[in-house]
Amino acid sequence: MTHVVPLSEAKARLARLVQAAEAGQVVHISRHGKPVAVLLSEQAYSSLHHPTTSQALGKAINLWRLAGRSGCNNDWPLASDPAADQEVASWRDRAPGRSVELS
């Protein structure tokens, strides 16, 4: 559950708002109707800063990709082979383009 509380009220009721945050509620604090801060439990805050399994997996995959690139001079190893260059060049359509009239 989320509460929106003006800053003036948050100053007066800080102890209650902290208890609400400890209970799992998220408290948004506003100044002149605009959100300026969020009060949440230590557990919720920690979960934001400690990566979950899926985030850790994503980082591991990125490290693995970077490690694989370091052993390769090029992102595409075939590009370093002259025969591969000719093969790739043969894929290109060398026919003249169609004529287009611009208004």
C-alpha positions in Angstrom: 0.0 0.0 0.0 1.3 3.5 -0.8 0.7 6.7 1.1 1.3 10.2 -0.2 2.1 12.6 2.6 3.0 16.4 2.5 6.3 17.2 4.0 4.8 19.3 6.8 2.7 16.3 7.9 5.7 14.0 7.5 7.7 16.1 9.9 4.9 15.9 12.5 4.3 12.2 12.1 7.7 10.8 11.3 7.6 8.0 13.9 4.3 6.8 12.6 5.5 6.9 9.0 8.6 4.9 9.9 6.4 2.3 11.5 4.3 2.1 8.4 7.4 1.7 6.3 8.6 -1.1 8.6 5.2 -2.8 8.0 5.9 -2.8 4.3 4.1 0.3 3.2 5.7 2.8 0.9 5.4 6.5 1.9 5.8 9.1 -0.8 6.6 12.6 0.6 5.6 15.6 -1.4 6.4 19.3 -1.2 3.9 21.7 -2.7 2.1 18.8 -4.3 5.2 17.4 -6.1 6.8 14.1 -5.0 10.3 14.7 -3.5 11.1 11.6 -1.4 10.2 8.0 -0.7 10.3 6.3 2.7 10.5 2.5 2.7 11.7 -0.3 4.9 15.3 -1.3 5.2 14.4 -4.7 3.6 12.9 -3.0 0.6 15.8 -0.7 0.3 18.3 -3.6 0.5 16.5 -5.5 -2.2 17.0 -2.5 -4.5 20.8 -2.5 -4.0 21.5 -6.3 -3.9 21.1 -7.9 -7.2 18.5 -10.6 -7.6 19.5 -13.9 -9.3 18.3 -12.6 -12.7 20.3 -9.4 -12.4 23.4 -11.4 -11.4 22.9 -13.7 -14.4 22.7 -10.7 -16.7 25.9 -9.4 -15.4 27.6 -12.8 -15.7 26.4 -13.0 -19.4 27.8 -9.5 -20.1 31.2 -10.5 -18.5 31.2 -13.7 -20.5 30.6 -11.8 -23.8 33.4 -9.3 -23.0 35.8 -12.1 -22.2 35.0 -13.7 -25.6 35.6 -10.5 -27.5 39.0 -9.9 -25.9 40.4 -13.0 -27.7 39.1 -11.9 -31.0 40.5 -9.0 -33.0 37.1 -8.3 -34.6 33.5 -8.6 -33.6 33.0 -10.8 -36.6 36.0 -13.2 -37.0 35.2 -13.9 -40.7 36.0 -10.3 -41.6 39.7 -11.0 -41.0 39.8 -13.6 -43.7 40.2 -12.2 -47.3 38.2 -15.1 -48.8 35.4 -14.3 -46.4 35.5 -10.6 -47.5 35.0 -11.8 -51.1 32.1 -14.1 -50.0 30.4 -11.2 -48.2 30.9 -8.9 -51.1 29.3 -11.4 -53.4 26.1 -11.1 -51.4 25.6 -7.5 -52.4 23.2 -6.8 -55.2 25.1 -4.7 -57.7 22.2 -3.9 -60.0 21.4 -0.2 -60.5 18.7 1.2 -58.4 15.3 2.1 -59.7 14.6 5.6 -60.8 12.5 7.7 -58.5 10.7 11.0 -59.3 10.6 13.4 -56.5 7.8 16.0 -56.6 
